[in-house]
């Protein structure tokens, strides 16, 4: 392991992250009762400009009046290039002190964007005597943000997670697609001619690089990588496929832009009983090998070593986190 080791972000469950428009008091109440691990109360894209002040008021009332004890709660503020951002931070933190866990910063382009929010939050916490330290979530949704992703990930000790905002990222990179997440039939490869004279066409994942790059930056700096939205709320199979590929690449979870996506995310990003059992068997086998002075051992015909322990511990710890054990 390198001598340089970044501090790990707080170990929060982040399998599902539900987006809820701050303009709807009814949706805010439902979100508090949902099964989502994290709820982000939205002041940005889901709220029309004229509705921003009302949405702030709704969120402050919801934070103060509803029971969020089983949830991690975040607020997505407006972008730093808007006239709304500073009021979002000031009014919510002063109006609902110690009720918020995270602030989500959209369209982060440089480390300075994070620094600005960190500075503002720090001053408010000092002025109000807040006891709960606010963490930061950053959405990477532009070419600039992706180019500066490592600096963004390291910009503040408040940083907890990186998220991939696929729609704005597609617009920023001028990608030839109008969907929000999901595959594109034009992104694929044609095989050489097969024996029967035909050629097969294989769709690819046009977002693979972006997700993988985000995961590397997040993990290198001790943060949680989280996949963003999937726009077709009626396509549970499509959502699940995108979530599974994000999970395999190392993401902690995925956004849910509709309540129907919450349980899908929770299931996909939870290790199965069989996976946990195998992980525990690996840990037991390595404990025995250690007692016998061996650094590696075979289990079910497969080599396991110290790297296997780290992989197994990730699954066992996640299972304990989910069950509260």
C-alpha beads as a LAMMPS data file, in Angstrom:
LAMMPS data file: protein, C-alpha beads

325 atoms
324 bonds

1 atom types
1 bond types

-500.0 500.0 xlo xhi
-500.0 500.0 ylo yhi
-500.0 500.0 zlo zhi

Masses

1 110.0

Atoms # bond

1 1 1 0.000 0.000 0.000
2 1 1 1.176 3.519 -0.746
3 1 1 2.437 5.674 2.102
4 1 1 -0.214 8.204 1.005
5 1 1 -3.579 7.100 2.381
6 1 1 -6.707 9.260 2.225
7 1 1 -9.140 9.265 5.132
8 1 1 -12.279 7.298 4.342
9 1 1 -15.607 9.115 4.168
10 1 1 -18.188 8.233 6.845
11 1 1 -19.552 4.733 6.247
12 1 1 -23.094 5.648 5.257
13 1 1 -25.394 3.274 3.430
14 1 1 -25.701 4.724 -0.071
15 1 1 -27.402 1.966 -2.090
16 1 1 -30.336 4.138 -3.135
17 1 1 -30.429 7.934 -3.252
18 1 1 -33.901 9.299 -3.820
19 1 1 -34.369 12.628 -5.604
20 1 1 -37.296 14.669 -4.266
21 1 1 -38.385 18.100 -5.573
22 1 1 -38.467 20.677 -2.797
23 1 1 -41.466 22.295 -4.437
24 1 1 -43.750 19.416 -3.344
25 1 1 -44.496 19.159 0.373
26 1 1 -46.420 15.932 -0.309
27 1 1 -43.426 14.290 -1.983
28 1 1 -41.160 15.395 0.870
29 1 1 -43.423 13.669 3.386
30 1 1 -43.476 10.472 1.323
31 1 1 -39.677 10.545 0.995
32 1 1 -39.252 10.558 4.763
33 1 1 -41.285 7.336 4.909
34 1 1 -39.525 5.632 1.985
35 1 1 -36.947 2.829 2.022
36 1 1 -34.246 4.991 0.438
37 1 1 -30.895 5.051 2.227
38 1 1 -30.303 8.693 1.326
39 1 1 -32.806 11.330 0.253
40 1 1 -31.707 14.476 -1.507
41 1 1 -34.184 17.315 -1.331
42 1 1 -33.847 19.150 -4.608
43 1 1 -33.646 22.901 -5.082
44 1 1 -32.032 22.711 -8.514
45 1 1 -33.295 21.103 -11.724
46 1 1 -36.619 19.852 -10.355
47 1 1 -37.687 23.341 -9.206
48 1 1 -38.708 26.184 -11.516
49 1 1 -36.932 29.524 -10.915
50 1 1 -40.049 31.224 -9.544
51 1 1 -40.575 28.334 -7.122
52 1 1 -37.098 28.407 -5.544
53 1 1 -37.999 30.492 -2.445
54 1 1 -41.090 28.377 -1.761
55 1 1 -39.082 25.178 -2.210
56 1 1 -36.511 26.381 0.344
57 1 1 -39.315 27.051 2.805
58 1 1 -40.811 23.602 2.187
59 1 1 -37.468 21.925 2.781
60 1 1 -36.795 23.834 5.984
61 1 1 -40.234 22.871 7.309
62 1 1 -39.738 19.255 6.263
63 1 1 -36.344 19.049 7.972
64 1 1 -37.772 20.483 11.179
65 1 1 -41.129 18.713 11.255
66 1 1 -40.687 15.251 9.684
67 1 1 -38.967 12.207 11.149
68 1 1 -35.739 11.628 9.192
69 1 1 -34.112 9.471 11.885
70 1 1 -33.830 6.424 9.579
71 1 1 -32.399 8.456 6.709
72 1 1 -29.340 10.344 5.633
73 1 1 -30.649 13.655 4.294
74 1 1 -29.032 15.859 1.668
75 1 1 -30.062 19.045 -0.107
76 1 1 -29.103 19.674 -3.719
77 1 1 -28.385 23.369 -3.962
78 1 1 -28.419 25.393 -7.149
79 1 1 -25.268 25.849 -9.203
80 1 1 -22.571 28.322 -8.298
81 1 1 -23.296 30.204 -11.526
82 1 1 -26.847 31.040 -10.407
83 1 1 -28.211 33.773 -8.091
84 1 1 -29.827 31.104 -5.876
85 1 1 -26.932 29.102 -4.450
86 1 1 -25.881 31.235 -1.483
87 1 1 -29.472 31.681 -0.306
88 1 1 -29.972 27.900 -0.533
89 1 1 -27.057 27.259 1.796
90 1 1 -27.678 30.117 4.218
91 1 1 -31.445 29.719 4.594
92 1 1 -31.479 25.937 4.924
93 1 1 -28.584 25.666 7.372
94 1 1 -29.790 28.582 9.498
95 1 1 -33.450 27.584 9.257
96 1 1 -32.929 23.914 10.151
97 1 1 -29.757 23.737 12.257
98 1 1 -28.285 20.272 12.811
99 1 1 -31.031 18.630 10.734
100 1 1 -29.055 18.130 7.528
101 1 1 -26.335 15.547 6.847
102 1 1 -25.111 16.468 3.373
103 1 1 -25.116 19.175 0.736
104 1 1 -25.070 18.091 -2.913
105 1 1 -23.206 20.453 -5.252
106 1 1 -24.321 20.215 -8.893
107 1 1 -22.180 20.732 -11.989
108 1 1 -18.899 20.875 -10.092
109 1 1 -16.217 21.964 -12.546
110 1 1 -13.169 22.776 -10.435
111 1 1 -11.843 22.270 -6.916
112 1 1 -12.547 25.961 -6.257
113 1 1 -16.291 25.271 -6.568
114 1 1 -16.060 22.847 -3.658
115 1 1 -13.848 25.221 -1.687
116 1 1 -16.424 27.997 -1.997
117 1 1 -19.265 25.880 -0.614
118 1 1 -16.999 24.488 2.112
119 1 1 -16.072 28.027 3.189
120 1 1 -19.689 29.173 3.303
121 1 1 -20.828 26.108 5.235
122 1 1 -17.944 26.451 7.702
123 1 1 -18.843 30.063 8.452
124 1 1 -22.504 29.209 9.022
125 1 1 -21.625 26.290 11.289
126 1 1 -19.340 28.542 13.343
127 1 1 -21.921 31.336 13.562
128 1 1 -24.795 29.042 14.575
129 1 1 -22.818 26.760 16.867
130 1 1 -23.953 23.728 14.874
131 1 1 -22.850 20.383 16.281
132 1 1 -23.354 18.236 13.171
133 1 1 -20.648 18.525 10.524
134 1 1 -22.120 18.769 7.025
135 1 1 -20.625 16.513 4.353
136 1 1 -20.454 17.304 0.645
137 1 1 -21.625 15.340 -2.403
138 1 1 -20.325 16.442 -5.802
139 1 1 -22.016 15.730 -9.125
140 1 1 -19.647 15.295 -12.050
141 1 1 -21.763 16.321 -15.030
142 1 1 -19.521 18.232 -17.396
143 1 1 -16.367 17.771 -19.419
144 1 1 -14.672 20.305 -17.131
145 1 1 -15.683 18.375 -14.036
146 1 1 -14.426 15.087 -15.466
147 1 1 -11.130 16.705 -16.477
148 1 1 -10.661 17.991 -12.903
149 1 1 -12.183 15.039 -11.075
150 1 1 -9.153 14.162 -8.959
151 1 1 -8.703 17.727 -7.734
152 1 1 -12.434 17.922 -6.994
153 1 1 -12.334 14.679 -5.008
154 1 1 -9.481 16.030 -2.874
155 1 1 -10.818 19.580 -2.497
156 1 1 -12.315 19.331 0.998
157 1 1 -12.249 17.149 4.081
158 1 1 -16.037 17.425 4.011
159 1 1 -16.195 15.474 0.744
160 1 1 -18.097 12.198 0.977
161 1 1 -19.233 11.128 -2.480
162 1 1 -18.943 11.634 -6.230
163 1 1 -21.993 11.209 -8.471
164 1 1 -22.258 10.867 -12.241
165 1 1 -24.827 13.225 -13.770
166 1 1 -25.336 11.557 -17.109
167 1 1 -27.777 13.988 -18.773
168 1 1 -25.794 17.197 -18.328
169 1 1 -22.578 15.288 -18.998
170 1 1 -23.992 14.139 -22.336
171 1 1 -24.922 17.726 -23.185
172 1 1 -21.512 19.027 -22.115
173 1 1 -19.626 16.507 -24.234
174 1 1 -22.120 16.940 -27.107
175 1 1 -22.862 13.226 -27.059
176 1 1 -25.312 12.125 -29.755
177 1 1 -28.037 10.955 -27.392
178 1 1 -31.134 12.375 -25.750
179 1 1 -31.769 9.634 -23.175
180 1 1 -31.005 9.960 -19.481
181 1 1 -28.695 7.029 -18.872
182 1 1 -29.029 3.680 -20.543
183 1 1 -27.535 2.319 -23.763
184 1 1 -27.600 3.759 -27.255
185 1 1 -28.105 1.528 -30.321
186 1 1 -25.493 3.507 -32.255
187 1 1 -22.775 2.730 -29.708
188 1 1 -21.669 -0.744 -30.662
189 1 1 -19.323 -2.845 -32.759
190 1 1 -19.827 -5.078 -35.770
191 1 1 -18.077 -8.438 -35.722
192 1 1 -16.112 -9.876 -38.604
193 1 1 -18.032 -12.111 -40.959
194 1 1 -19.152 -15.299 -39.222
195 1 1 -19.137 -18.797 -40.712
196 1 1 -22.696 -18.445 -42.004
197 1 1 -21.807 -15.192 -43.737
198 1 1 -23.603 -12.955 -41.238
199 1 1 -22.156 -10.314 -38.940
200 1 1 -23.307 -9.733 -35.361
201 1 1 -23.790 -6.299 -33.792
202 1 1 -22.986 -5.863 -30.092
203 1 1 -24.236 -2.856 -28.175
204 1 1 -21.712 -1.260 -25.848
205 1 1 -21.986 0.875 -22.690
206 1 1 -21.285 4.432 -23.793
207 1 1 -20.969 5.543 -20.160
208 1 1 -18.429 2.907 -19.133
209 1 1 -15.423 5.239 -19.157
210 1 1 -17.171 7.975 -17.200
211 1 1 -18.413 5.618 -14.488
212 1 1 -15.074 3.810 -14.215
213 1 1 -13.169 7.117 -14.066
214 1 1 -15.444 8.408 -11.332
215 1 1 -15.021 5.198 -9.316
216 1 1 -11.231 5.440 -9.490
217 1 1 -11.205 9.089 -8.382
218 1 1 -13.661 8.446 -5.568
219 1 1 -11.952 5.343 -4.197
220 1 1 -8.492 6.915 -4.462
221 1 1 -9.670 9.736 -2.194
222 1 1 -11.785 7.710 0.237
223 1 1 -15.160 8.757 -1.203
224 1 1 -18.303 6.858 -2.209
225 1 1 -18.933 6.652 -5.984
226 1 1 -22.637 6.758 -6.877
227 1 1 -24.245 6.287 -10.287
228 1 1 -26.797 8.909 -11.265
229 1 1 -30.265 8.858 -12.824
230 1 1 -31.966 6.477 -15.234
231 1 1 -34.709 8.396 -16.966
232 1 1 -37.198 5.716 -18.032
233 1 1 -39.066 5.116 -14.769
234 1 1 -41.255 2.436 -16.400
235 1 1 -38.255 0.315 -17.430
236 1 1 -37.297 -1.536 -14.272
237 1 1 -35.238 -4.069 -16.210
238 1 1 -33.248 -1.319 -17.899
239 1 1 -32.672 0.437 -14.584
240 1 1 -31.536 -2.803 -12.988
241 1 1 -29.104 -3.532 -15.810
242 1 1 -27.494 -0.102 -15.465
243 1 1 -27.351 -0.465 -11.683
244 1 1 -25.711 -3.890 -11.890
245 1 1 -22.989 -2.653 -14.229
246 1 1 -22.342 0.301 -11.891
247 1 1 -22.168 -2.092 -8.942
248 1 1 -19.674 -4.346 -10.734
249 1 1 -17.482 -1.323 -11.517
250 1 1 -17.402 -0.374 -7.822
251 1 1 -20.267 2.077 -7.239
252 1 1 -21.915 2.142 -3.811
253 1 1 -25.368 2.813 -5.204
254 1 1 -27.547 4.609 -7.720
255 1 1 -30.046 7.440 -7.808
256 1 1 -33.749 6.760 -7.717
257 1 1 -35.703 9.477 -9.501
258 1 1 -38.950 7.629 -8.753
259 1 1 -39.932 5.587 -5.674
260 1 1 -40.276 2.471 -7.863
261 1 1 -36.494 2.473 -8.328
262 1 1 -35.630 2.437 -4.612
263 1 1 -36.098 -1.258 -3.875
264 1 1 -34.351 -2.188 -7.130
265 1 1 -31.264 -0.253 -6.069
266 1 1 -31.353 -1.555 -2.497
267 1 1 -31.476 -5.142 -3.724
268 1 1 -28.785 -4.821 -6.387
269 1 1 -26.316 -3.005 -4.145
270 1 1 -26.801 -5.421 -1.234
271 1 1 -24.615 -8.546 -1.160
272 1 1 -26.625 -11.769 -1.380
273 1 1 -26.674 -14.313 1.440
274 1 1 -24.609 -16.651 -0.733
275 1 1 -21.989 -13.969 -1.403
276 1 1 -21.728 -13.127 2.297
277 1 1 -21.427 -16.813 3.210
278 1 1 -18.571 -17.249 0.721
279 1 1 -16.855 -14.124 2.049
280 1 1 -17.076 -15.401 5.619
281 1 1 -15.681 -18.775 4.508
282 1 1 -12.703 -16.955 2.974
283 1 1 -12.061 -15.058 6.192
284 1 1 -12.304 -18.261 8.235
285 1 1 -9.932 -20.091 5.873
286 1 1 -7.396 -17.286 6.033
287 1 1 -7.572 -17.189 9.832
288 1 1 -6.733 -20.873 9.840
289 1 1 -3.902 -20.330 7.348
290 1 1 -2.529 -17.530 9.506
291 1 1 -2.546 -19.769 12.565
292 1 1 -0.611 -22.360 10.567
293 1 1 1.920 -19.816 9.316
294 1 1 0.696 -19.747 5.718
295 1 1 0.010 -16.618 3.648
296 1 1 -2.293 -18.248 1.109
297 1 1 -4.616 -21.230 0.928
298 1 1 -7.048 -22.825 -1.493
299 1 1 -10.794 -22.852 -0.922
300 1 1 -13.110 -24.777 -3.244
301 1 1 -10.180 -25.206 -5.616
302 1 1 -9.425 -21.459 -5.817
303 1 1 -6.411 -19.588 -4.475
304 1 1 -7.123 -17.055 -1.751
305 1 1 -4.576 -14.710 -0.216
306 1 1 -4.343 -11.351 1.561
307 1 1 -6.060 -9.585 -1.357
308 1 1 -8.932 -12.047 -0.989
309 1 1 -9.337 -10.964 2.629
310 1 1 -9.824 -7.332 1.592
311 1 1 -12.478 -8.293 -0.947
312 1 1 -14.256 -10.517 1.557
313 1 1 -14.181 -7.862 4.260
314 1 1 -15.919 -5.397 1.937
315 1 1 -18.876 -7.771 1.516
316 1 1 -19.071 -8.763 5.186
317 1 1 -18.862 -5.156 6.361
318 1 1 -21.551 -4.078 3.881
319 1 1 -23.857 -6.835 5.092
320 1 1 -23.326 -5.768 8.696
321 1 1 -23.999 -2.161 7.763
322 1 1 -27.298 -3.112 6.134
323 1 1 -28.499 -5.247 9.042
324 1 1 -27.121 -2.898 11.672
325 1 1 -24.963 -5.702 13.018

Bonds

1 1 1 2
2 1 2 3
3 1 3 4
4 1 4 5
5 1 5 6
6 1 6 7
7 1 7 8
8 1 8 9
9 1 9 10
10 1 10 11
11 1 11 12
12 1 12 13
13 1 13 14
14 1 14 15
15 1 15 16
16 1 16 17
17 1 17 18
18 1 18 19
19 1 19 20
20 1 20 21
21 1 21 22
22 1 22 23
23 1 23 24
24 1 24 25
25 1 25 26
26 1 26 27
27 1 27 28
28 1 28 29
29 1 29 30
30 1 30 31
31 1 31 32
32 1 32 33
33 1 33 34
34 1 34 35
35 1 35 36
36 1 36 37
37 1 37 38
38 1 38 39
39 1 39 40
40 1 40 41
41 1 41 42
42 1 42 43
43 1 43 44
44 1 44 45
45 1 45 46
46 1 46 47
47 1 47 48
48 1 48 49
49 1 49 50
50 1 50 51
51 1 51 52
52 1 52 53
53 1 53 54
54 1 54 55
55 1 55 56
56 1 56 57
57 1 57 58
58 1 58 59
59 1 59 60
60 1 60 61
61 1 61 62
62 1 62 63
63 1 63 64
64 1 64 65
65 1 65 66
66 1 66 67
67 1 67 68
68 1 68 69
69 1 69 70
70 1 70 71
71 1 71 72
72 1 72 73
73 1 73 74
74 1 74 75
75 1 75 76
76 1 76 77
77 1 77 78
78 1 78 79
79 1 79 80
80 1 80 81
81 1 81 82
82 1 82 83
83 1 83 84
84 1 84 85
85 1 85 86
86 1 86 87
87 1 87 88
88 1 88 89
89 1 89 90
90 1 90 91
91 1 91 92
92 1 92 93
93 1 93 94
94 1 94 95
95 1 95 96
96 1 96 97
97 1 97 98
98 1 98 99
99 1 99 100
100 1 100 101
101 1 101 102
102 1 102 103
103 1 103 104
104 1 104 105
105 1 105 106
106 1 106 107
107 1 107 108
108 1 108 109
109 1 109 110
110 1 110 111
111 1 111 112
112 1 112 113
113 1 113 114
114 1 114 115
115 1 115 116
116 1 116 117
117 1 117 118
118 1 118 119
119 1 119 120
120 1 120 121
121 1 121 122
122 1 122 123
123 1 123 124
124 1 124 125
125 1 125 126
126 1 126 127
127 1 127 128
128 1 128 129
129 1 129 130
130 1 130 131
131 1 131 132
132 1 132 133
133 1 133 134
134 1 134 135
135 1 135 136
136 1 136 137
137 1 137 138
138 1 138 139
139 1 139 140
140 1 140 141
141 1 141 142
142 1 142 143
143 1 143 144
144 1 144 145
145 1 145 146
146 1 146 147
147 1 147 148
148 1 148 149
149 1 149 150
150 1 150 151
151 1 151 152
152 1 152 153
153 1 153 154
154 1 154 155
155 1 155 156
156 1 156 157
157 1 157 158
158 1 158 159
159 1 159 160
160 1 160 161
161 1 161 162
162 1 162 163
163 1 163 164
164 1 164 165
165 1 165 166
166 1 166 167
167 1 167 168
168 1 168 169
169 1 169 170
170 1 170 171
171 1 171 172
172 1 172 173
173 1 173 174
174 1 174 175
175 1 175 176
176 1 176 177
177 1 177 178
178 1 178 179
179 1 179 180
180 1 180 181
181 1 181 182
182 1 182 183
183 1 183 184
184 1 184 185
185 1 185 186
186 1 186 187
187 1 187 188
188 1 188 189
189 1 189 190
190 1 190 191
191 1 191 192
192 1 192 193
193 1 193 194
194 1 194 195
195 1 195 196
196 1 196 197
197 1 197 198
198 1 198 199
199 1 199 200
200 1 200 201
201 1 201 202
202 1 202 203
203 1 203 204
204 1 204 205
205 1 205 206
206 1 206 207
207 1 207 208
208 1 208 209
209 1 209 210
210 1 210 211
211 1 211 212
212 1 212 213
213 1 213 214
214 1 214 215
215 1 215 216
216 1 216 217
217 1 217 218
218 1 218 219
219 1 219 220
220 1 220 221
221 1 221 222
222 1 222 223
223 1 223 224
224 1 224 225
225 1 225 226
226 1 226 227
227 1 227 228
228 1 228 229
229 1 229 230
230 1 230 231
231 1 231 232
232 1 232 233
233 1 233 234
234 1 234 235
235 1 235 236
236 1 236 237
237 1 237 238
238 1 238 239
239 1 239 240
240 1 240 241
241 1 241 242
242 1 242 243
243 1 243 244
244 1 244 245
245 1 245 246
246 1 246 247
247 1 247 248
248 1 248 249
249 1 249 250
250 1 250 251
251 1 251 252
252 1 252 253
253 1 253 254
254 1 254 255
255 1 255 256
256 1 256 257
257 1 257 258
258 1 258 259
259 1 259 260
260 1 260 261
261 1 261 262
262 1 262 263
263 1 263 264
264 1 264 265
265 1 265 266
266 1 266 267
267 1 267 268
268 1 268 269
269 1 269 270
270 1 270 271
271 1 271 272
272 1 272 273
273 1 273 274
274 1 274 275
275 1 275 276
276 1 276 277
277 1 277 278
278 1 278 279
279 1 279 280
280 1 280 281
281 1 281 282
282 1 282 283
283 1 283 284
284 1 284 285
285 1 285 286
286 1 286 287
287 1 287 288
288 1 288 289
289 1 289 290
290 1 290 291
291 1 291 292
292 1 292 293
293 1 293 294
294 1 294 295
295 1 295 296
296 1 296 297
297 1 297 298
298 1 298 299
299 1 299 300
300 1 300 301
301 1 301 302
302 1 302 303
303 1 303 304
304 1 304 305
305 1 305 306
306 1 306 307
307 1 307 308
308 1 308 309
309 1 309 310
310 1 310 311
311 1 311 312
312 1 312 313
313 1 313 314
314 1 314 315
315 1 315 316
316 1 316 317
317 1 317 318
318 1 318 319
319 1 319 320
320 1 320 321
321 1 321 322
322 1 322 323
323 1 323 324
324 1 324 325
